[in-house]
Amino acid sequence: MLTPQPTPPAPEAAPIAAPSESAPPQPAPPAEGAIGPWQPAPQ
């Protein structure tokens, strides 16, 4: 009975870590694009 318990929590941590890593890279590209057009605009 102790085997099935630790099995479900393991897969749950895997899917949560996958989306977490994909989240940081997404906001990174848009931030650079916003800084590009912003600098030339005020200049």
PDB file of N, CA, C and O in Angstrom:
ATOM      1  N   MET A   1       0.844  -1.210   0.000  1.00  0.00           N
ATOM      2  CA  MET A   1       0.000   0.000   0.000  1.00  0.00           C
ATOM      3  C   MET A   1       0.879   1.259   0.000  1.00  0.00           C
ATOM      4  O   MET A   1       0.442   2.330  -0.423  1.00  0.00           O
ATOM      5  N   LEU A   2       2.106   1.118   0.473  1.00  0.00           N
ATOM      6  CA  LEU A   2       2.986   2.298   0.529  1.00  0.00           C
ATOM      7  C   LEU A   2       3.588   2.572  -0.851  1.00  0.00           C
ATOM      8  O   LEU A   2       4.070   3.671  -1.124  1.00  0.00           O
ATOM      9  N   THR A   3       3.553   1.568  -1.704  1.00  0.00           N
ATOM     10  CA  THR A   3       4.151   1.748  -3.042  1.00  0.00           C
ATOM     11  C   THR A   3       3.279   2.670  -3.917  1.00  0.00           C
ATOM     12  O   THR A   3       3.807   3.564  -4.579  1.00  0.00           O
ATOM     13  N   PRO A   4       1.966   2.463  -3.925  1.00  0.00           N
ATOM     14  CA  PRO A   4       1.079   3.286  -4.788  1.00  0.00           C
ATOM     15  C   PRO A   4       1.029   4.737  -4.324  1.00  0.00           C
ATOM     16  O   PRO A   4       0.829   5.639  -5.137  1.00  0.00           O
ATOM     17  N   GLN A   5       1.206   4.967  -3.053  1.00  0.00           N
ATOM     18  CA  GLN A   5       1.120   6.349  -2.533  1.00  0.00           C
ATOM     19  C   GLN A   5       2.253   7.229  -3.095  1.00  0.00           C
ATOM     20  O   GLN A   5       1.984   8.313  -3.613  1.00  0.00           O
ATOM     21  N   PRO A   6       3.493   6.783  -3.000  1.00  0.00           N
ATOM     22  CA  PRO A   6       4.639   7.581  -3.488  1.00  0.00           C
ATOM     23  C   PRO A   6       4.668   7.662  -5.017  1.00  0.00           C
ATOM     24  O   PRO A   6       5.346   8.521  -5.582  1.00  0.00           O
ATOM     25  N   THR A   7       3.949   6.788  -5.672  1.00  0.00           N
ATOM     26  CA  THR A   7       3.952   6.792  -7.153  1.00  0.00           C
ATOM     27  C   THR A   7       3.161   7.983  -7.707  1.00  0.00           C
ATOM     28  O   THR A   7       3.645   8.659  -8.614  1.00  0.00           O
ATOM     29  N   PRO A   8       1.975   8.254  -7.195  1.00  0.00           N
ATOM     30  CA  PRO A   8       1.143   9.361  -7.720  1.00  0.00           C
ATOM     31  C   PRO A   8       1.791  10.736  -7.506  1.00  0.00           C
ATOM     32  O   PRO A   8       1.732  11.579  -8.401  1.00  0.00           O
ATOM     33  N   PRO A   9       2.397  10.976  -6.363  1.00  0.00           N
ATOM     34  CA  PRO A   9       3.034  12.281  -6.084  1.00  0.00           C
ATOM     35  C   PRO A   9       4.230  12.532  -7.007  1.00  0.00           C
ATOM     36  O   PRO A   9       4.543  13.680  -7.321  1.00  0.00           O
ATOM     37  N   ALA A  10       4.885  11.477  -7.431  1.00  0.00           N
ATOM     38  CA  ALA A  10       6.074  11.637  -8.294  1.00  0.00           C
ATOM     39  C   ALA A  10       5.673  12.232  -9.652  1.00  0.00           C
ATOM     40  O   ALA A  10       6.279  13.213 -10.083  1.00  0.00           O
ATOM     41  N   PRO A  11       4.682  11.674 -10.328  1.00  0.00           N
ATOM     42  CA  PRO A  11       4.258  12.182 -11.663  1.00  0.00           C
ATOM     43  C   PRO A  11       3.672  13.586 -11.549  1.00  0.00           C
ATOM     44  O   PRO A  11       3.750  14.370 -12.495  1.00  0.00           O
ATOM     45  N   GLU A  12       3.098  13.898 -10.423  1.00  0.00           N
ATOM     46  CA  GLU A  12       2.476  15.236 -10.260  1.00  0.00           C
ATOM     47  C   GLU A  12       3.571  16.326 -10.237  1.00  0.00           C
ATOM     48  O   GLU A  12       3.373  17.435 -10.733  1.00  0.00           O
ATOM     49  N   ALA A  13       4.702  15.984  -9.662  1.00  0.00           N
ATOM     50  CA  ALA A  13       5.803  16.974  -9.546  1.00  0.00           C
ATOM     51  C   ALA A  13       6.453  17.160 -10.925  1.00  0.00           C
ATOM     52  O   ALA A  13       6.973  18.234 -11.227  1.00  0.00           O
ATOM     53  N   ALA A  14       6.424  16.128 -11.746  1.00  0.00           N
ATOM     54  CA  ALA A  14       7.052  16.212 -13.079  1.00  0.00           C
ATOM     55  C   ALA A  14       6.301  17.220 -13.966  1.00  0.00           C
ATOM     56  O   ALA A  14       6.930  18.105 -14.547  1.00  0.00           O
ATOM     57  N   PRO A  15       4.994  17.104 -14.078  1.00  0.00           N
ATOM     58  CA  PRO A  15       4.212  18.018 -14.945  1.00  0.00           C
ATOM     59  C   PRO A  15       4.261  19.454 -14.422  1.00  0.00           C
ATOM     60  O   PRO A  15       4.187  20.404 -15.202  1.00  0.00           O
ATOM     61  N   ILE A  16       4.381  19.609 -13.132  1.00  0.00           N
ATOM     62  CA  ILE A  16       4.403  20.967 -12.541  1.00  0.00           C
ATOM     63  C   ILE A  16       5.749  21.649 -12.846  1.00  0.00           C
ATOM     64  O   ILE A  16       5.819  22.870 -12.993  1.00  0.00           O
ATOM     65  N   ALA A  17       6.797  20.852 -12.935  1.00  0.00           N
ATOM     66  CA  ALA A  17       8.138  21.419 -13.169  1.00  0.00           C
ATOM     67  C   ALA A  17       8.288  21.757 -14.664  1.00  0.00           C
ATOM     68  O   ALA A  17       9.001  22.692 -15.027  1.00  0.00           O
ATOM     69  N   ALA A  18       7.624  21.003 -15.500  1.00  0.00           N
ATOM     70  CA  ALA A  18       7.728  21.237 -16.960  1.00  0.00           C
ATOM     71  C   ALA A  18       7.155  22.615 -17.323  1.00  0.00           C
ATOM     72  O   ALA A  18       7.833  23.405 -17.979  1.00  0.00           O
ATOM     73  N   PRO A  19       5.941  22.905 -16.912  1.00  0.00           N
ATOM     74  CA  PRO A  19       5.321  24.212 -17.251  1.00  0.00           C
ATOM     75  C   PRO A  19       6.053  25.364 -16.573  1.00  0.00           C
ATOM     76  O   PRO A  19       6.062  26.487 -17.079  1.00  0.00           O
ATOM     77  N   SER A  20       6.652  25.087 -15.451  1.00  0.00           N
ATOM     78  CA  SER A  20       7.358  26.155 -14.701  1.00  0.00           C
ATOM     79  C   SER A  20       8.579  26.617 -15.517  1.00  0.00           C
ATOM     80  O   SER A  20       8.893  27.806 -15.570  1.00  0.00           O
ATOM     81  N   GLU A  21       9.247  25.663 -16.140  1.00  0.00           N
ATOM     82  CA  GLU A  21      10.452  26.023 -16.922  1.00  0.00           C
ATOM     83  C   GLU A  21      10.044  26.735 -18.219  1.00  0.00           C
ATOM     84  O   GLU A  21      10.793  27.557 -18.746  1.00  0.00           O
ATOM     85  N   SER A  22       8.860  26.413 -18.722  1.00  0.00           N
ATOM     86  CA  SER A  22       8.408  27.015 -19.988  1.00  0.00           C
ATOM     87  C   SER A  22       7.913  28.443 -19.734  1.00  0.00           C
ATOM     88  O   SER A  22       7.882  29.265 -20.650  1.00  0.00           O
ATOM     89  N   ALA A  23       7.532  28.728 -18.503  1.00  0.00           N
ATOM     90  CA  ALA A  23       6.972  30.058 -18.174  1.00  0.00           C
ATOM     91  C   ALA A  23       8.065  31.141 -18.239  1.00  0.00           C
ATOM     92  O   ALA A  23       7.843  32.186 -18.850  1.00  0.00           O
ATOM     93  N   PRO A  24       9.221  30.919 -17.634  1.00  0.00           N
ATOM     94  CA  PRO A  24      10.294  31.934 -17.620  1.00  0.00           C
ATOM     95  C   PRO A  24      10.781  32.298 -19.031  1.00  0.00           C
ATOM     96  O   PRO A  24      10.985  33.478 -19.316  1.00  0.00           O
ATOM     97  N   PRO A  25      10.967  31.330 -19.902  1.00  0.00           N
ATOM     98  CA  PRO A  25      11.470  31.604 -21.260  1.00  0.00           C
ATOM     99  C   PRO A  25      10.460  32.422 -22.070  1.00  0.00           C
ATOM    100  O   PRO A  25      10.858  33.204 -22.933  1.00  0.00           O
ATOM    101  N   GLN A  26       9.158  32.254 -21.806  1.00  0.00           N
ATOM    102  CA  GLN A  26       8.133  32.980 -22.586  1.00  0.00           C
ATOM    103  C   GLN A  26       8.202  34.496 -22.324  1.00  0.00           C
ATOM    104  O   GLN A  26       8.232  35.287 -23.266  1.00  0.00           O
ATOM    105  N   PRO A  27       8.227  34.893 -21.050  1.00  0.00           N
ATOM    106  CA  PRO A  27       8.274  36.327 -20.703  1.00  0.00           C
ATOM    107  C   PRO A  27       9.621  36.957 -21.071  1.00  0.00           C
ATOM    108  O   PRO A  27       9.730  38.179 -21.164  1.00  0.00           O
ATOM    109  N   ALA A  28      10.619  36.144 -21.277  1.00  0.00           N
ATOM    110  CA  ALA A  28      11.962  36.668 -21.588  1.00  0.00           C
ATOM    111  C   ALA A  28      11.984  37.265 -23.012  1.00  0.00           C
ATOM    112  O   ALA A  28      12.476  38.380 -23.185  1.00  0.00           O
ATOM    113  N   PRO A  29      11.477  36.572 -24.013  1.00  0.00           N
ATOM    114  CA  PRO A  29      11.501  37.076 -25.402  1.00  0.00           C
ATOM    115  C   PRO A  29      10.679  38.359 -25.561  1.00  0.00           C
ATOM    116  O   PRO A  29      11.127  39.294 -26.225  1.00  0.00           O
ATOM    117  N   PRO A  30       9.495  38.417 -24.967  1.00  0.00           N
ATOM    118  CA  PRO A  30       8.630  39.615 -25.104  1.00  0.00           C
ATOM    119  C   PRO A  30       9.269  40.832 -24.437  1.00  0.00           C
ATOM    120  O   PRO A  30       9.065  41.962 -24.881  1.00  0.00           O
ATOM    121  N   ALA A  31      10.029  40.607 -23.388  1.00  0.00           N
ATOM    122  CA  ALA A  31      10.647  41.725 -22.644  1.00  0.00           C
ATOM    123  C   ALA A  31      11.706  42.377 -23.540  1.00  0.00           C
ATOM    124  O   ALA A  31      11.840  43.600 -23.553  1.00  0.00           O
ATOM    125  N   GLU A  32      12.445  41.572 -24.276  1.00  0.00           N
ATOM    126  CA  GLU A  32      13.509  42.120 -25.143  1.00  0.00           C
ATOM    127  C   GLU A  32      12.889  42.897 -26.307  1.00  0.00           C
ATOM    128  O   GLU A  32      13.404  43.935 -26.722  1.00  0.00           O
ATOM    129  N   GLY A  33      11.769  42.373 -26.824  1.00  0.00           N
ATOM    130  CA  GLY A  33      11.099  43.030 -27.964  1.00  0.00           C
ATOM    131  C   GLY A  33      10.525  44.376 -27.533  1.00  0.00           C
ATOM    132  O   GLY A  33      10.508  45.326 -28.317  1.00  0.00           O
ATOM    133  N   ALA A  34      10.057  44.459 -26.294  1.00  0.00           N
ATOM    134  CA  ALA A  34       9.443  45.710 -25.804  1.00  0.00           C
ATOM    135  C   ALA A  34      10.530  46.773 -25.598  1.00  0.00           C
ATOM    136  O   ALA A  34      10.286  47.966 -25.779  1.00  0.00           O
ATOM    137  N   ILE A  35      11.720  46.325 -25.221  1.00  0.00           N
ATOM    138  CA  ILE A  35      12.812  47.278 -24.946  1.00  0.00           C
ATOM    139  C   ILE A  35      13.368  47.828 -26.275  1.00  0.00           C
ATOM    140  O   ILE A  35      13.820  48.971 -26.344  1.00  0.00           O
ATOM    141  N   GLY A  36      13.325  47.002 -27.313  1.00  0.00           N
ATOM    142  CA  GLY A  36      13.854  47.423 -28.620  1.00  0.00           C
ATOM    143  C   GLY A  36      13.062  48.607 -29.185  1.00  0.00           C
ATOM    144  O   GLY A  36      13.631  49.670 -29.432  1.00  0.00           O
ATOM    145  N   PRO A  37      11.763  48.430 -29.388  1.00  0.00           N
ATOM    146  CA  PRO A  37      10.928  49.486 -29.984  1.00  0.00           C
ATOM    147  C   PRO A  37      10.784  50.676 -29.038  1.00  0.00           C
ATOM    148  O   PRO A  37      10.491  51.790 -29.472  1.00  0.00           O
ATOM    149  N   TRP A  38      10.989  50.437 -27.764  1.00  0.00           N
ATOM    150  CA  TRP A  38      10.816  51.529 -26.776  1.00  0.00           C
ATOM    151  C   TRP A  38      11.980  52.520 -26.863  1.00  0.00           C
ATOM    152  O   TRP A  38      11.777  53.732 -26.786  1.00  0.00           O
ATOM    153  N   GLN A  39      13.191  52.002 -27.023  1.00  0.00           N
ATOM    154  CA  GLN A  39      14.382  52.888 -27.056  1.00  0.00           C
ATOM    155  C   GLN A  39      14.336  53.816 -28.281  1.00  0.00           C
ATOM    156  O   GLN A  39      14.549  55.020 -28.145  1.00  0.00           O
ATOM    157  N   PRO A  40      14.065  53.277 -29.453  1.00  0.00           N
ATOM    158  CA  PRO A  40      14.054  54.085 -30.690  1.00  0.00           C
ATOM    159  C   PRO A  40      12.888  55.072 -30.682  1.00  0.00           C
ATOM    160  O   PRO A  40      12.957  56.110 -31.341  1.00  0.00           O
ATOM    161  N   ALA A  41      11.827  54.765 -29.953  1.00  0.00           N
ATOM    162  CA  ALA A  41      10.630  55.630 -29.938  1.00  0.00           C
ATOM    163  C   ALA A  41      10.942  56.957 -29.233  1.00  0.00           C
ATOM    164  O   ALA A  41      10.663  58.021 -29.786  1.00  0.00           O
ATOM    165  N   PRO A  42      11.517  56.913 -28.019  1.00  0.00           N
ATOM    166  CA  PRO A  42      11.831  58.141 -27.261  1.00  0.00           C
ATOM    167  C   PRO A  42      12.981  58.913 -27.907  1.00  0.00           C
ATOM    168  O   PRO A  42      13.052  60.138 -27.817  1.00  0.00           O
ATOM    169  N   GLN A  43      13.878  58.176 -28.559  1.00  0.00           N
ATOM    170  CA  GLN A  43      15.028  58.841 -29.193  1.00  0.00           C
ATOM    171  C   GLN A  43      14.518  59.814 -30.247  1.00  0.00           C
ATOM    172  O   GLN A  43      15.313  60.483 -30.906  1.00  0.00           O
TER     173      GLN A  43
END
